[in-house]
Amino acid sequence: VQLVESGGGLVQPGGSLRLSCAASGFTVSSSVMSWHRRVPGKEREFVATIIGVSGITNYADSLKGRFTISRDNAKNTVYLQMNGLKPEDTAVYYCHAVPLSLSRNYWGQGTQVTVSS
């Protein structure tokens, strides 16, 4: 099982980024897939989730309207579209998977997002 995040980088305030989480070893459409983020010195916080076959999504209240989680079942990949980025969105973003067919959960290695002018 592997989760590989990509798409992070440096962006100016107000800009956009799309993060990708490519999964292998299980099927994202049969899993609970989430994005979380961690700012240095702070606890990791929930960003968004997309749930199993239903595809139901949920977001941290503070991020609703700016961030969108989605998935491409054919590519077995989950995305996080981030718009209207703010300096306080600067963090390492992690992909998390709870495959329904497996007995544990998994984290990706993280991808750095820096919002700065």
C-alpha positions as CSV (number, residue, x, y, z in Angstrom):
1,V,0.0,0.0,0.0
2,Q,1.3,3.4,-0.9
3,L,0.1,7.0,-1.0
4,V,2.1,9.5,-3.0
5,E,1.2,13.1,-2.8
6,S,2.2,15.8,-5.3
7,G,1.3,19.2,-6.4
8,G,2.6,21.3,-3.5
9,G,4.7,24.4,-3.9
10,L,5.0,28.1,-3.5
11,V,2.0,30.2,-4.5
12,Q,1.0,33.9,-4.0
13,P,-2.0,34.8,-1.8
14,G,-5.2,34.4,-3.7
15,G,-3.7,31.7,-5.9
16,S,-4.7,28.1,-6.5
17,L,-3.0,24.7,-6.2
18,R,-4.3,21.2,-6.8
19,L,-2.8,18.5,-4.7
20,S,-2.8,14.8,-5.9
21,C,-2.7,11.6,-3.9
22,A,-2.0,8.6,-6.0
23,A,-2.9,5.4,-4.2
24,S,-1.7,1.8,-4.8
25,G,-2.5,-1.4,-3.1
26,F,-6.2,-0.6,-2.5
27,T,-9.1,1.2,-4.2
28,V,-9.8,4.8,-3.3
29,S,-13.5,4.4,-4.2
30,S,-13.9,1.8,-1.5
31,S,-12.1,3.8,1.1
32,V,-12.4,6.8,3.3
33,M,-9.9,9.3,1.9
34,S,-9.0,12.5,3.6
35,W,-6.6,15.4,3.5
36,H,-5.0,16.8,6.6
37,R,-2.5,19.5,7.2
38,R,0.1,20.4,9.8
39,V,1.7,23.7,10.6
40,P,5.0,23.5,12.4
41,G,4.4,23.5,16.1
42,K,0.7,22.8,15.8
43,E,-1.4,19.7,15.8
44,R,-2.3,18.1,12.5
45,E,-5.8,19.3,11.4
46,F,-8.5,17.8,9.3
47,V,-9.1,19.5,5.9
48,A,-11.5,17.3,3.9
49,T,-12.7,13.8,3.3
50,I,-14.5,11.8,0.6
51,I,-16.3,8.7,1.7
52,G,-16.4,5.3,-0.1
53,V,-18.7,4.4,-2.8
54,S,-21.1,7.2,-1.9
55,G,-18.6,9.9,-2.7
56,I,-20.0,12.0,0.1
57,T,-17.6,14.9,1.0
58,N,-17.1,16.8,4.2
59,Y,-14.9,19.8,5.0
60,A,-13.4,21.7,7.9
61,D,-15.8,24.5,8.5
62,S,-13.2,27.2,8.0
63,L,-12.2,25.8,4.6
64,K,-15.7,25.3,3.0
65,G,-16.1,27.2,-0.2
66,R,-12.3,27.4,-0.9
67,F,-11.2,23.8,-0.9
68,T,-12.7,20.9,-2.9
69,I,-11.9,17.2,-2.5
70,S,-12.5,14.9,-5.5
71,R,-11.3,11.6,-6.9
72,D,-10.6,9.9,-10.2
73,N,-11.5,6.3,-9.8
74,A,-9.8,5.3,-13.1
75,K,-6.5,6.8,-11.9
76,N,-7.1,5.7,-8.3
77,T,-6.2,9.2,-7.2
78,V,-7.7,11.7,-4.9
79,Y,-7.3,15.5,-5.4
80,L,-7.6,18.6,-3.3
81,Q,-8.3,21.8,-5.2
82,M,-7.4,24.8,-3.2
83,N,-8.5,28.2,-4.3
84,G,-8.1,31.6,-2.7
85,L,-5.1,30.5,-0.8
86,K,-4.1,32.5,2.2
87,P,-0.8,32.7,4.1
88,E,-2.4,30.8,6.9
89,D,-2.9,27.8,4.6
90,T,0.8,27.3,4.6
91,A,1.4,23.8,5.9
92,V,2.4,20.3,5.0
93,Y,-0.6,18.5,3.5
94,Y,-1.0,14.8,4.1
95,C,-3.2,12.3,2.4
96,H,-4.9,9.7,4.6
97,A,-6.6,6.5,3.7
98,V,-8.9,4.1,5.5
99,P,-9.4,1.2,3.1
100,L,-12.5,-0.7,3.9
101,S,-10.8,-3.9,2.8
102,L,-7.8,-3.6,5.0
103,S,-7.2,-3.6,8.8
104,R,-5.3,-0.4,9.2
105,N,-5.0,3.2,7.9
106,Y,-2.3,4.8,5.9
107,W,-0.6,8.2,5.6
108,G,1.3,9.7,2.7
109,Q,4.6,11.5,3.1
110,G,3.2,14.9,2.8
111,T,3.6,17.8,0.4
112,Q,4.6,21.3,1.4
113,V,2.3,24.2,0.5
114,T,3.6,27.7,1.0
115,V,1.5,30.8,0.4
116,S,3.6,33.9,0.4
117,S,4.1,37.0,-1.7
